[in-house]
């Protein structure tokens, strides 16, 4: 399937993104998400910002970066997609971090439901 194929976009996009993450292609998944939602691709790094000791991931709008606790989290679709939601919501006119944790969880769960189908 080709990422530009309308059928893939409609029917298989979410399972495709999950598969990319599970297949250690997290950067490719972020590129696909960014293209799909017409936003820039966020940077990805290991190591959380100071003060975020109890999280698996964190999005920082200032440098448009998804930071994760450790490299194992790169393979966690829920965390990666949850943090991408924060990136997506921060792309408004005022560039403020928008979107609640609950909404980020819901967004990630929509994608994560596809894990069982794989």
Secondary structure, 3 states (H helix, E strand, C coil): CCCCCHHHHHHHHHHHHHHHHHCCCHHHHHHHHHHHHCCCCCEEEECCCCCCCCCCEEEECCCCEEEECCHHHHHCHHHHHHHHHHHHHCCCCCCCCCCCHHHHHHHHHHHHHHHCCC
